[in-house]
Amino acid sequence: MTKDHLLNISVAAADKEDVQFELDRADLVLQEAVVEAITQGEDITAVAEVAELPVDEVVKLAAGVDPASALPL
């Protein structure tokens, strides 16, 4: 493997990590916006539709439960 290949792989891995970080950040921002909307009295079904999330996930967010931690084993 040449240095160019290793550099390309390294750059691609760094790009992937950066994209994953941004995706995680966007997910947190979405969750915060959903919780804020629900606490301000917005309809859970409407919030779920706009957020493109399942209603049960929005209900868990509104209840203060991290949906990822509530997944069945």
N, C-alpha and C positions, 0 to 999 in steps of 0.2 A: 504494500500500500504506500502510495506516495504522500508527501507532506500536503499536497493539494487536496487529496482525498480526505485526509485526517482533518484538515482545516474546514473543508465543506461539511463534514460530519459534525464537527464541533459547532460551527455556526448554525446548522440546522437544529441541533439539540438545544442550543441557547434560544433560538427563535421559538421552538416548541415550548420551552419553559416559560418564556415571556408571554406567549399566547395563553397558556394555562393560567398564569397569574392573572391576566386581564379577565379571563373567563370567570375565575373564582371571585374576583372583585365585582364584576358585573352581577354575578349571582347574589352576592351579599347586598349590593345596592337594590336589586329587585326585591329581595326578601324584606329589607327595611321599608321600601316603598309600599309593599303589600301590607305589612303590619301597621304602618302609619295610616293607610287608607281604611283598614278595618277598624282601627281604634277611633277614627274620625266618623265612623258610622256608615261607611260605604257597604253596599250589598256584597256578600261573600261571593255569590255566583258571578256578579258583574266583574269583580276584581279578578277572579280566577280566569274569566274569559279574556280580559284585557291583558293579564300577565301571561296568558297561554300556559297556565298551570292547572292540574287537576284540582277540583274543589276540595277533596280531602287533604291535599297538601296545603292549601290556603287555610283550611280550618286548623291544621296543626300549627302553622305559622302564627295564626291569630291566638292560639292557646299558649304560645310561647315554647312550642316543641320544635326542635330541629328536625325537619322531615327526614333527613338522611339518617339520623339516629333512631328513628321510629320504624325503620324498615324491618320486616320479619326476617328471622334468622334462617 
